[in-house]
């Protein structure tokens, strides 16, 4: 009786993850592109803090225009593209 309760069929184990193996579904591509664009935006935001500052200027956001363009503008573009793809 105990053996019957402990046996699991392969259908019960694989059912929640079957969608991962089917790469032809469009939802997989949408999720993948959404993740990639969001990750690139996050990476650009992190890179902007590592970008060297040659001098402290009167710029308000972290002390240079290049850091603002990389960290906010470029990252925001990738974040928005990722959100648009994710909303489909």
C-alpha positions in Angstrom: 0.0 0.0 0.0 2.8 2.4 0.8 4.4 1.8 -2.6 1.2 2.7 -4.4 1.1 6.0 -2.6 4.7 6.9 -3.2 4.7 6.1 -7.0 4.5 9.2 -9.2 3.9 9.0 -12.9 6.0 11.0 -15.2 3.0 12.9 -16.4 2.4 14.3 -12.9 6.0 15.3 -12.5 6.5 16.9 -16.0 3.1 18.7 -16.3 4.0 22.0 -14.8 7.2 22.4 -16.9 6.0 21.1 -20.3 5.7 24.6 -21.7 9.4 25.2 -21.2 10.2 22.4 -23.7 8.0 23.8 -26.4 10.0 26.7 -27.9 7.7 27.1 -30.9 5.0 28.8 -28.8 5.0 32.6 -29.2 4.5 33.2 -25.5 8.0 31.7 -24.9 9.5 34.2 -27.3 7.6 37.1 -25.8 8.7 36.2 -22.3 12.3 35.7 -23.4 12.5 39.1 -25.2 10.8 40.8 -22.3 13.4 39.5 -19.9 16.3 40.3 -22.3 15.3 43.9 -22.8 14.6 44.4 -19.1 18.0 42.9 -18.2 19.8 45.1 -20.7 18.2 48.1 -19.2 19.2 47.0 -15.7 22.7 46.4 -16.9 23.0 49.9 -18.4 21.7 51.4 -15.2 24.4 49.5 -13.2 27.0 50.4 -15.8 26.2 54.1 -15.4 27.3 54.0 -11.8 30.6 52.4 -12.8 31.2 55.0 -15.5 34.1 57.2 -14.4 33.4 60.9 -13.6 36.3 63.1 -14.7 35.2 66.2 -12.8 32.3 67.3 -10.7 30.2 69.5 -12.7 27.0 71.4 -11.9 24.9 68.5 -13.2 22.4 67.3 -10.7 22.2 63.6 -11.5 25.3 61.7 -10.6 27.7 64.3 -11.7 27.9 64.0 -15.5 25.7 64.1 -18.6 27.2 60.9 -20.0 26.1 59.0 -16.9 22.6 60.4 -17.2 22.3 59.4 -20.8 23.5 55.9 -20.2 21.8 55.3 -16.9 18.5 57.0 -17.5 17.8 57.6 -21.2 19.3 54.4 -22.7 18.2 52.2 -19.9 14.7 53.7 -20.0 14.4 52.9 -23.7 15.3 49.2 -23.1 12.9 49.1 -20.1 10.0 50.5 -22.1 10.6 48.2 -25.1 10.7 45.3 -22.6 7.4 46.4 -21.1 5.8 46.9 -24.5 6.8 43.3 -25.5 5.6 42.0 -22.1 2.2 43.7 -22.4 1.5 41.7 -25.6 
